[in-house]
Amino acid sequence: MSDIGLRPFSSISTLEEENHLSVCSENPSPYSNFHRVGFSRMALTDAEAPFRPRELLLEKQKLFQSIQKHTHLKGRYDKLTSVAIPLGLAIACGGMIAQGIYNMSHGIGKKE
């Protein structure tokens, strides 16, 4: 089969993207592919403070890696998302259904 000048989708690039890659390749970093998709250089070089201390994370990591069974970490909002919200929706739907049945049985809202 002859080559008709088509390139695979992953290698298609515009002139602007090629220029951006050449600028980023002057100072290679482990995040160079992030630069290509549009992240700014400043956002990647500024270090953000961690949410939790590294020592605490390593301690938790060792604990959970030593457990032989599969574990699922439960967050404090799991009860809200898996119990309270569906329960609230079910109660609201049940109330609307009951109100509709009451209205139909008493002829409320009937057009004449």
C-alpha positions as CSV (number, residue, x, y, z in Angstrom):
1,M,0.0,0.0,0.0
2,S,1.4,3.4,-1.0
3,D,1.9,6.2,1.4
4,I,-0.5,9.0,0.5
5,G,0.7,11.5,3.0
6,L,-1.6,10.6,5.9
7,R,-0.1,10.6,9.4
8,P,-1.6,8.8,12.4
9,F,-3.9,10.9,14.5
10,S,-1.5,11.0,17.4
11,S,1.3,12.6,15.3
12,I,-0.8,15.4,13.8
13,S,0.3,18.7,15.1
14,T,0.0,22.3,14.1
15,L,2.8,24.8,13.6
16,E,1.9,26.6,16.8
17,E,2.1,23.3,18.8
18,E,5.5,22.5,17.2
19,N,6.8,25.9,18.1
20,H,5.5,25.4,21.7
21,L,7.3,22.0,21.9
22,S,10.5,23.4,20.7
23,V,10.4,26.1,23.4
24,C,9.6,23.5,26.1
25,S,12.4,21.2,24.9
26,E,15.0,23.8,25.8
27,N,14.4,23.0,29.5
28,P,13.1,19.4,29.6
29,S,11.1,18.4,32.6
30,P,9.1,15.3,33.7
31,Y,6.0,17.4,32.9
32,S,7.0,18.3,29.3
33,N,4.0,16.5,27.8
34,F,1.7,18.7,30.1
35,H,3.2,21.8,28.5
36,R,2.1,20.5,25.1
37,V,-1.5,20.4,26.0
38,G,-1.6,23.9,27.4
39,F,-0.6,24.0,31.0
40,S,1.6,27.0,31.9
41,R,5.2,26.5,32.9
42,M,4.7,28.6,36.1
43,A,1.8,26.4,37.3
44,L,4.0,23.3,37.1
45,T,7.1,24.7,38.7
46,D,5.5,26.3,41.8
47,A,5.2,23.7,44.5
48,E,1.9,23.4,46.3
49,A,1.7,22.6,49.9
50,P,0.5,19.0,50.5
51,F,-2.9,18.4,52.1
52,R,-1.5,16.0,54.7
53,P,2.1,15.6,56.0
54,R,4.2,13.1,54.0
55,E,5.0,11.0,57.1
56,L,1.3,10.5,57.9
57,L,0.7,9.4,54.3
58,L,3.6,7.0,54.3
59,E,2.4,5.5,57.6
60,K,-1.2,5.0,56.2
61,Q,0.3,3.6,53.0
62,K,2.4,1.0,54.9
63,L,-0.7,0.0,57.0
64,F,-2.9,-0.6,54.0
65,Q,-0.2,-2.3,51.9
66,S,0.4,-4.8,54.7
67,I,-3.3,-5.9,54.8
68,Q,-3.9,-9.0,52.7
69,K,-7.6,-8.5,52.0
70,H,-8.9,-5.9,49.6
71,T,-9.9,-2.8,51.4
72,H,-12.2,0.1,50.6
73,L,-11.6,3.3,52.4
74,K,-14.8,4.9,53.6
75,G,-14.8,8.7,53.7
76,R,-16.8,10.7,56.1
77,Y,-19.2,11.8,53.3
78,D,-20.0,8.2,52.1
79,K,-23.0,8.1,54.4
80,L,-24.3,11.3,52.9
81,T,-23.9,10.2,49.3
82,S,-24.9,6.6,49.6
83,V,-27.7,6.8,52.2
84,A,-29.0,10.3,52.9
85,I,-29.4,11.6,49.3
86,P,-31.1,8.4,47.9
87,L,-33.3,8.3,51.0
88,G,-34.3,11.9,50.5
89,L,-35.1,11.4,46.9
90,A,-37.2,8.3,47.6
91,I,-39.2,10.1,50.3
92,A,-39.7,13.1,48.0
93,C,-40.9,10.8,45.2
94,G,-43.2,8.9,47.5
95,G,-44.7,12.1,48.8
96,M,-45.4,13.4,45.3
97,I,-47.0,10.0,44.3
98,A,-49.1,10.0,47.4
99,Q,-50.2,13.6,46.8
100,G,-51.1,12.7,43.2
101,I,-53.2,9.7,44.3
102,Y,-55.0,11.9,46.9
103,N,-55.7,14.6,44.3
104,M,-57.0,12.1,41.7
105,S,-59.2,10.4,44.2
106,H,-60.8,13.6,45.4
107,G,-61.0,15.2,41.9
108,I,-58.7,18.1,42.8
109,G,-57.1,19.8,39.8
110,K,-59.6,18.2,37.4
111,K,-60.4,20.3,34.3
112,E,-64.1,20.7,33.6
